[in-house]
Amino acid sequence: MVKYRVIVDRIACVSCGVAPAVCPKVFEIGSDNQKNKVVNEYSLELNEAVSIGIIPEELYECAKAAAEACPVGAIKIEEVKE
C-alpha cells in the first residue's frame, strides 16, 4: 500500500484555513500557534516551523487538493518509498 509524507511549512503558512476546509481528515489549525498542521492521527513531527505526517493512499487526493488550494504553497506531498 502506498503512503504519502505530508509536510506543512508552518513559517510560510498564513493561517487562512483553506487546507482544513478542503481536507479536514488530514489538516487542522494548531492550537499552539494557529498555523496549519497535520491532524494527530497521522502526525510524526510537530513544532513551530513544520508539521510532518504520513497519510494512507486513500487520503492522497484530498490532501493534494488542499495543497493545491494553499495560497502560499506551504504544503508539500511526496510518496514514501518503502
C-alpha positions, 0 to 999 in steps of 0.5 A: 500500500502506498503512503504519502509524507505530508509536510506543512511549512508552518513559517510560510503558512498564513493561517487562512484555513483553506487546507482544513476546509478542503481536507479536514481528515488530514489538516487542522489549525494548531492550537499552539500557534494557529498555523496549519498542521497535520491532524494527530492521527497521522502526525510524526513531527510537530513544532513551530516551523513544520508539521510532518505526517504520513497519510494512507493512499486513500487520503492522497487526493484530498490532501493534494487538493488542499495543497493545491488550494494553499495560497502560499504553497506551504504544503508539500506531498511526496510518496514514501518509498518503502 
